[in-house]
Amino acid sequence: MSGAPLTFYLCHCASCQRQSGSAFGESLMFACEDLTLDGTPQERWTVGGSGVPIRQTFCGTCGVRLTHQRKDSPVLVVKPGTLDDPSWLFPAAEIFTASRQPWLLPLPGVAQYPQGPDMDRLKHDWARWIAGHEETGR
């Protein structure tokens, strides 16, 4: 990684729930030019819920999912659990909350979107989150 993340959010859509094998997926976005993958990741194409083709990359050694990217998108989404230290992350938003598991409560102080907001909204939420954490020294 050579640049700062654009945003970090939790997605509660049915597709992310299936792909993560959990109640939600985590997405940490970077500009494509700010990220380089080591090794030789394996690649698979799928079609997202929006009908847009999505390229997924997996570790060539252990098979863990590393990234996904919508076709022709200038951003790449990293799975934060693959980072050496993701402890500094806290989501700026939760999206597709209309599909959130009923036993899972919204995170306090985190932007909530019943569907998917546009990228500018997510960037704004992330900037607001960063500013708040810079003030507290975290």
N, CA and C atoms as a LAMMPS dump frame, in Angstrom:
ITEM: TIMESTEP
0
ITEM: NUMBER OF ATOMS
414
ITEM: BOX BOUNDS ff ff ff
-5.0000000000000000e+02 5.0000000000000000e+02
-5.0000000000000000e+02 5.0000000000000000e+02
-5.0000000000000000e+02 5.0000000000000000e+02
ITEM: ATOMS id mol type element x y z
1 1 1 N 0.843 -1.169 0
2 1 2 C 0 0 0
3 1 3 C 0.89 1.234 0
4 2 1 N 0.621 2.111 -0.93
5 2 2 C 1.409 3.335 -0.979
6 2 3 C 0.573 4.56 -0.661
7 3 1 N -0.726 4.415 -0.585
8 3 2 C -1.601 5.539 -0.285
9 3 3 C -2.574 5.192 0.818
10 4 1 N -3.279 6.206 1.279
11 4 2 C -4.265 6.009 2.341
12 4 3 C -5.537 5.392 1.766
13 5 1 N -6.266 4.646 2.584
14 5 2 C -7.548 4.103 2.122
15 5 3 C -8.521 5.224 1.774
16 6 1 N -9.427 4.941 0.85
17 6 2 C -10.476 5.893 0.496
18 6 3 C -11.632 5.816 1.481
19 7 1 N -11.947 4.615 1.94
20 7 2 C -13.007 4.417 2.932
21 7 3 C -12.974 2.972 3.424
22 8 1 N -13.658 2.738 4.527
23 8 2 C -13.82 1.388 5.086
24 8 3 C -15.263 1.266 5.537
25 9 1 N -15.948 0.24 5.068
26 9 2 C -17.353 0.064 5.423
27 9 3 C -17.697 -1.41 5.581
28 10 1 N -18.827 -1.646 6.234
29 10 2 C -19.395 -2.986 6.352
30 10 3 C -20.568 -3.076 5.394
31 11 1 N -20.671 -4.178 4.68
32 11 2 C -21.775 -4.381 3.748
33 11 3 C -22.617 -5.565 4.202
34 12 1 N -23.92 -5.328 4.314
35 12 2 C -24.853 -6.346 4.784
36 12 3 C -25.664 -6.977 3.652
37 13 1 N -25.276 -6.746 2.397
38 13 2 C -26.05 -7.326 1.29
39 13 3 C -25.928 -8.851 1.315
40 14 1 N -26.888 -9.513 0.696
41 14 2 C -26.911 -10.982 0.697
42 14 3 C -25.655 -11.561 0.042
43 15 1 N -25.16 -10.913 -1
44 15 2 C -23.963 -11.403 -1.689
45 15 3 C -22.744 -11.366 -0.768
46 16 1 N -22.549 -10.267 -0.037
47 16 2 C -21.407 -10.177 0.895
48 16 3 C -21.558 -11.163 2.048
49 17 1 N -22.783 -11.383 2.49
50 17 2 C -22.994 -12.366 3.555
51 17 3 C -22.58 -13.758 3.073
52 18 1 N -22.975 -14.105 1.856
53 18 2 C -22.609 -15.42 1.309
54 18 3 C -21.099 -15.531 1.104
55 19 1 N -20.514 -14.509 0.482
56 19 2 C -19.091 -14.577 0.153
57 19 3 C -18.196 -14.56 1.379
58 20 1 N -18.641 -13.878 2.445
59 20 2 C -17.82 -13.822 3.66
60 20 3 C -18.094 -14.996 4.588
61 21 1 N -19.222 -15.673 4.37
62 21 2 C -19.608 -16.746 5.283
63 21 3 C -19.945 -16.195 6.653
64 22 1 N -20.407 -14.943 6.685
65 22 2 C -20.661 -14.253 7.947
66 22 3 C -21.881 -13.348 7.797
67 23 1 N -22.131 -12.527 8.805
68 23 2 C -23.289 -11.64 8.797
69 23 3 C -23.084 -10.414 7.916
70 24 1 N -21.845 -10.127 7.529
71 24 2 C -21.549 -8.97 6.684
72 24 3 C -20.163 -9.139 6.074
73 25 1 N -19.893 -8.331 5.066
74 25 2 C -18.556 -8.276 4.488
75 25 3 C -17.88 -6.979 4.893
76 26 1 N -16.551 -6.998 4.961
77 26 2 C -15.774 -5.797 5.262
78 26 3 C -15.058 -5.358 3.991
79 27 1 N -15.083 -4.055 3.72
80 27 2 C -14.459 -3.546 2.503
81 27 3 C -13.616 -2.314 2.804
82 28 1 N -12.338 -2.393 2.466
83 28 2 C -11.383 -1.306 2.634
84 28 3 C -10.945 -0.896 1.235
85 29 1 N -11.337 0.307 0.805
86 29 2 C -11.114 0.735 -0.573
87 29 3 C -9.836 1.545 -0.737
88 30 1 N -9.135 1.248 -1.84
89 30 2 C -7.929 1.981 -2.225
90 30 3 C -8.025 2.362 -3.697
91 31 1 N -7.37 3.442 -4.075
92 31 2 C -7.183 3.729 -5.494
93 31 3 C -6.278 2.628 -6.047
94 32 1 N -6.574 2.135 -7.228
95 32 2 C -5.813 1.009 -7.807
96 32 3 C -4.313 1.27 -7.825
97 33 1 N -3.916 2.509 -8.132
98 33 2 C -2.479 2.8 -8.233
99 33 3 C -1.778 2.802 -6.872
100 34 1 N -2.545 2.78 -5.791
101 34 2 C -1.964 2.8 -4.443
102 34 3 C -1.772 1.416 -3.842
103 35 1 N -2.038 0.373 -4.617
104 35 2 C -1.976 -0.971 -4.057
105 35 3 C -1.307 -1.929 -5.032
106 36 1 N -0.396 -2.728 -4.515
107 36 2 C 0.261 -3.771 -5.291
108 36 3 C 0.178 -5.066 -4.497
109 37 1 N -0.227 -6.143 -5.15
110 37 2 C -0.301 -7.445 -4.493
111 37 3 C 0.997 -8.206 -4.712
112 38 1 N 1.51 -8.81 -3.651
113 38 2 C 2.705 -9.645 -3.751
114 38 3 C 2.315 -11.039 -4.236
115 39 1 N 3.28 -11.744 -4.793
116 39 2 C 3.027 -13.113 -5.22
117 39 3 C 2.201 -13.161 -6.49
118 40 1 N 1.568 -14.302 -6.694
119 40 2 C 0.74 -14.504 -7.877
120 40 3 C -0.664 -14.888 -7.442
121 41 1 N -1.513 -13.878 -7.21
122 41 2 C -2.869 -14.207 -6.783
123 41 3 C -3.652 -14.881 -7.909
124 42 1 N -4.593 -15.712 -7.508
125 42 2 C -5.496 -16.323 -8.475
126 42 3 C -6.687 -15.39 -8.651
127 43 1 N -7.351 -15.507 -9.78
128 43 2 C -8.413 -14.579 -10.133
129 43 3 C -9.675 -15.327 -10.532
130 44 1 N -10.811 -14.739 -10.199
131 44 2 C -12.106 -15.31 -10.578
132 44 3 C -13.059 -14.157 -10.858
133 45 1 N -13.859 -14.284 -11.898
134 45 2 C -14.86 -13.268 -12.232
135 45 3 C -16.244 -13.761 -11.844
136 46 1 N -17.036 -12.876 -11.246
137 46 2 C -18.428 -13.164 -10.923
138 46 3 C -19.262 -11.966 -11.369
139 47 1 N -20.559 -12.062 -11.192
140 47 2 C -21.45 -10.937 -11.471
141 47 3 C -22.092 -10.532 -10.159
142 48 1 N -21.977 -9.243 -9.813
143 48 2 C -22.538 -8.739 -8.565
144 48 3 C -24.043 -8.587 -8.639
145 49 1 N -24.644 -8.277 -7.506
146 49 2 C -26.086 -8.087 -7.428
147 49 3 C -26.588 -6.991 -8.35
148 50 1 N -25.706 -6.05 -8.697
149 50 2 C -26.069 -4.95 -9.594
150 50 3 C -25.976 -5.353 -11.062
151 51 1 N -25.459 -6.559 -11.332
152 51 2 C -25.282 -7.015 -12.701
153 51 3 C -23.919 -6.673 -13.282
154 52 1 N -23.084 -5.979 -12.514
155 52 2 C -21.753 -5.579 -12.976
156 52 3 C -20.753 -6.711 -12.709
157 53 1 N -19.903 -7.05 -13.692
158 53 2 C -18.872 -8.065 -13.456
159 53 3 C -17.893 -7.615 -12.365
160 54 1 N -17.478 -8.561 -11.536
161 54 2 C -16.565 -8.282 -10.428
162 54 3 C -15.407 -9.271 -10.482
163 55 1 N -14.192 -8.717 -10.44
164 55 2 C -12.975 -9.537 -10.403
165 55 3 C -12.591 -9.741 -8.944
166 56 1 N -12.416 -10.993 -8.558
167 56 2 C -11.985 -11.323 -7.201
168 56 3 C -10.601 -11.942 -7.286
169 57 1 N -9.723 -11.588 -6.324
170 57 2 C -8.407 -12.217 -6.278
171 57 3 C -8.277 -12.999 -4.983
172 58 1 N -7.532 -14.089 -5.079
173 58 2 C -7.322 -15.006 -3.962
174 58 3 C -5.834 -15.3 -3.842
175 59 1 N -5.36 -15.533 -2.629
176 59 2 C -3.967 -15.914 -2.404
177 59 3 C -3.697 -17.228 -3.136
178 60 1 N -2.623 -17.255 -3.934
179 60 2 C -2.259 -18.459 -4.67
180 60 3 C -1.767 -19.583 -3.78
181 61 1 N -1.42 -19.271 -2.53
182 61 2 C -0.916 -20.283 -1.602
183 61 3 C -2.018 -20.857 -0.724
184 62 1 N -2.757 -19.985 -0.034
185 62 2 C -3.741 -20.475 0.946
186 62 3 C -5.19 -20.355 0.482
187 63 1 N -5.445 -19.594 -0.593
188 63 2 C -6.791 -19.488 -1.132
189 63 3 C -7.672 -18.419 -0.516
190 64 1 N -7.182 -17.665 0.477
191 64 2 C -8.006 -16.637 1.108
192 64 3 C -8.303 -15.519 0.1
193 65 1 N -9.525 -14.992 0.175
194 65 2 C -9.908 -13.9 -0.717
195 65 3 C -9.19 -12.626 -0.293
196 66 1 N -8.527 -11.975 -1.243
197 66 2 C -7.749 -10.77 -0.966
198 66 3 C -8.473 -9.491 -1.348
199 67 1 N -9.018 -9.461 -2.565
200 67 2 C -9.617 -8.228 -3.08
201 67 3 C -10.82 -8.542 -3.959
202 68 1 N -11.562 -7.484 -4.247
203 68 2 C -12.514 -7.531 -5.349
204 68 3 C -12.577 -6.147 -5.988
205 69 1 N -13 -6.135 -7.245
206 69 2 C -13.03 -4.891 -8.001
207 69 3 C -14.098 -4.989 -9.077
208 70 1 N -14.962 -3.975 -9.129
209 70 2 C -15.95 -3.909 -10.203
210 70 3 C -15.226 -3.643 -11.521
211 71 1 N -15.735 -4.219 -12.591
212 71 2 C -15.113 -4.035 -13.903
213 71 3 C -14.973 -2.544 -14.214
214 72 1 N -13.789 -2.157 -14.67
215 72 2 C -13.463 -0.781 -15.066
216 72 3 C -13.49 0.22 -13.912
217 73 1 N -13.473 -0.245 -12.676
218 73 2 C -13.48 0.661 -11.526
219 73 3 C -12.064 1.149 -11.222
220 74 1 N -11.917 2.42 -10.818
221 74 2 C -10.598 2.931 -10.44
222 74 3 C -10.211 2.577 -9.005
223 75 1 N -11.087 1.862 -8.299
224 75 2 C -10.788 1.485 -6.911
225 75 3 C -10.757 -0.031 -6.761
226 76 1 N -9.967 -0.467 -5.795
227 76 2 C -9.816 -1.878 -5.471
228 76 3 C -10.215 -2.055 -4.014
229 77 1 N -11.02 -3.062 -3.728
230 77 2 C -11.495 -3.316 -2.371
231 77 3 C -10.676 -4.446 -1.76
232 78 1 N -10.03 -4.143 -0.643
233 78 2 C -9.203 -5.107 0.081
234 78 3 C -10.012 -5.687 1.226
235 79 1 N -9.84 -6.959 1.489
236 79 2 C -10.456 -7.594 2.653
237 79 3 C -9.551 -7.319 3.857
238 80 1 N -10.002 -6.495 4.812
239 80 2 C -9.139 -6.037 5.907
240 80 3 C -8.557 -7.142 6.776
241 81 1 N -9.225 -8.274 6.863
242 81 2 C -8.694 -9.377 7.654
243 81 3 C -7.397 -9.941 7.096
244 82 1 N -7.046 -9.566 5.869
245 82 2 C -5.796 -10.03 5.273
246 82 3 C -4.614 -9.117 5.6
247 83 1 N -4.871 -7.972 6.227
248 83 2 C -3.789 -7.056 6.613
249 83 3 C -3.032 -7.609 7.811
250 84 1 N -1.769 -7.251 7.927
251 84 2 C -0.972 -7.68 9.082
252 84 3 C -1.55 -7.132 10.382
253 85 1 N -2.039 -5.884 10.362
254 85 2 C -2.611 -5.278 11.566
255 85 3 C -3.821 -4.424 11.204
256 86 1 N -5.026 -4.997 11.239
257 86 2 C -6.225 -4.216 10.943
258 86 3 C -6.835 -3.538 12.179
259 87 1 N -6.13 -3.556 13.316
260 87 2 C -6.719 -3.07 14.571
261 87 3 C -7.028 -1.578 14.561
262 88 1 N -6.417 -0.808 13.682
263 88 2 C -6.655 0.63 13.623
264 88 3 C -7.937 0.981 12.877
265 89 1 N -8.524 0.013 12.214
266 89 2 C -9.722 0.276 11.41
267 89 3 C -10.99 0.274 12.25
268 90 1 N -11.908 1.146 11.886
269 90 2 C -13.266 1.144 12.413
270 90 3 C -14.142 1.648 11.279
271 91 1 N -15.262 0.99 10.99
272 91 2 C -16.045 1.349 9.805
273 91 3 C -16.589 2.774 9.851
274 92 1 N -16.553 3.416 8.689
275 92 2 C -17.15 4.737 8.533
276 92 3 C -18.633 4.625 8.226
277 93 1 N -19.057 3.468 7.706
278 93 2 C -20.458 3.299 7.32
279 93 3 C -20.828 1.82 7.311
280 94 1 N -22.125 1.588 7.404
281 94 2 C -22.714 0.269 7.171
282 94 3 C -23.695 0.448 6.023
283 95 1 N -23.569 -0.394 4.991
284 95 2 C -24.439 -0.261 3.825
285 95 3 C -25.298 -1.512 3.649
286 96 1 N -26.378 -1.346 2.895
287 96 2 C -27.374 -2.399 2.682
288 96 3 C -27.886 -2.93 4.024
289 97 1 N -28.138 -1.999 4.936
290 97 2 C -28.608 -2.382 6.272
291 97 3 C -30.017 -2.964 6.238
292 98 1 N -30.746 -2.769 5.146
293 98 2 C -32.067 -3.393 5.021
294 98 3 C -31.937 -4.915 5.043
295 99 1 N -30.738 -5.436 4.711
296 99 2 C -30.481 -6.88 4.719
297 99 3 C -29.7 -7.33 5.949
298 100 1 N -29.482 -6.424 6.909
299 100 2 C -28.716 -6.767 8.111
300 100 3 C -29.42 -7.898 8.854
301 101 1 N -28.644 -8.815 9.409
302 101 2 C -29.217 -9.891 10.215
303 101 3 C -29.974 -9.276 11.396
304 102 1 N -31.15 -9.791 11.722
305 102 2 C -31.992 -9.157 12.743
306 102 3 C -31.377 -9.124 14.138
307 103 1 N -30.43 -9.99 14.415
308 103 2 C -29.803 -10.025 15.737
309 103 3 C -28.607 -9.086 15.854
310 104 1 N -28.223 -8.464 14.739
311 104 2 C -27.049 -7.592 14.709
312 104 3 C -27.49 -6.135 14.82
313 105 1 N -26.982 -5.43 15.822
314 105 2 C -27.355 -4.034 16.05
315 105 3 C -26.469 -3.086 15.248
316 106 1 N -26.998 -1.91 14.878
317 106 2 C -26.173 -0.91 14.197
318 106 3 C -25.029 -0.449 15.102
319 107 1 N -23.897 -0.15 14.508
320 107 2 C -22.777 0.39 15.273
321 107 3 C -23.067 1.853 15.612
322 108 1 N -22.952 2.238 16.876
323 108 2 C -23.234 3.623 17.269
324 108 3 C -22.281 4.608 16.583
325 109 1 N -22.832 5.706 16.102
326 109 2 C -22.03 6.758 15.494
327 109 3 C -21.544 6.468 14.094
328 110 1 N -21.986 5.354 13.514
329 110 2 C -21.558 4.966 12.169
330 110 3 C -22.711 5.224 11.2
331 111 1 N -22.416 5.865 10.063
332 111 2 C -23.443 6.155 9.063
333 111 3 C -24.138 4.861 8.643
334 112 1 N -25.453 4.919 8.503
335 112 2 C -26.267 3.755 8.154
336 112 3 C -26.995 4.024 6.836
337 113 1 N -26.898 3.09 5.893
338 113 2 C -27.562 3.218 4.603
339 113 3 C -28.358 1.949 4.32
340 114 1 N -29.693 2.065 4.186
341 114 2 C -30.508 0.88 3.891
342 114 3 C -30.103 0.205 2.575
343 115 1 N -29.635 0.988 1.619
344 115 2 C -29.133 0.469 0.345
345 115 3 C -27.681 0.93 0.212
346 116 1 N -27.168 0.946 -1
347 116 2 C -25.784 1.371 -1.197
348 116 3 C -25.689 2.844 -1.549
349 117 1 N -24.943 3.642 -0.783
350 117 2 C -24.752 5.051 -1.133
351 117 3 C -23.736 5.178 -2.264
352 118 1 N -23.641 6.368 -2.837
353 118 2 C -22.611 6.552 -3.852
354 118 3 C -21.242 6.702 -3.182
355 119 1 N -20.202 6.559 -3.965
356 119 2 C -18.836 6.57 -3.445
357 119 3 C -18.504 7.888 -2.745
358 120 1 N -19.024 9.003 -3.253
359 120 2 C -18.742 10.295 -2.625
360 120 3 C -19.262 10.338 -1.193
361 121 1 N -20.419 9.749 -0.947
362 121 2 C -20.955 9.706 0.426
363 121 3 C -20.03 8.892 1.327
364 122 1 N -19.579 7.736 0.843
365 122 2 C -18.677 6.903 1.647
366 122 3 C -17.361 7.622 1.929
367 123 1 N -16.826 8.331 0.938
368 123 2 C -15.59 9.095 1.152
369 123 3 C -15.817 10.186 2.196
370 124 1 N -16.966 10.847 2.125
371 124 2 C -17.303 11.887 3.106
372 124 3 C -17.383 11.284 4.51
373 125 1 N -18.042 10.147 4.652
374 125 2 C -18.149 9.486 5.961
375 125 3 C -16.768 9.118 6.492
376 126 1 N -15.901 8.632 5.591
377 126 2 C -14.549 8.255 6.006
378 126 3 C -13.761 9.487 6.443
379 127 1 N -13.853 10.597 5.701
380 127 2 C -13.137 11.831 6.065
381 127 3 C -13.606 12.337 7.426
382 128 1 N -14.905 12.264 7.67
383 128 2 C -15.459 12.681 8.965
384 128 3 C -14.918 11.782 10.075
385 129 1 N -14.84 10.485 9.806
386 129 2 C -14.331 9.539 10.799
387 129 3 C -12.856 9.814 11.096
388 130 1 N -12.046 10.011 10.045
389 130 2 C -10.614 10.296 10.218
390 130 3 C -10.428 11.565 11.043
391 131 1 N -11.168 12.62 10.717
392 131 2 C -11.042 13.886 11.445
393 131 3 C -11.354 13.696 12.925
394 132 1 N -12.379 12.934 13.236
395 132 2 C -12.739 12.678 14.63
396 132 3 C -11.668 11.913 15.376
397 133 1 N -11.014 10.98 14.688
398 133 2 C -9.972 10.191 15.342
399 133 3 C -8.657 10.955 15.463
400 134 1 N -8.399 11.87 14.539
401 134 2 C -7.203 12.71 14.668
402 134 3 C -7.329 13.619 15.886
403 135 1 N -8.551 14.094 16.153
404 135 2 C -8.784 14.952 17.318
405 135 3 C -8.533 14.208 18.62
406 136 1 N -8.866 12.926 18.661
407 136 2 C -8.706 12.148 19.892
408 136 3 C -7.353 11.447 19.97
409 137 1 N -6.535 11.567 18.92
410 137 2 C -5.211 10.95 18.93
411 137 3 C -5.204 9.469 18.628
412 138 1 N -6.282 8.937 18.073
413 138 2 C -6.336 7.518 17.715
414 138 3 C -6.067 7.325 16.257
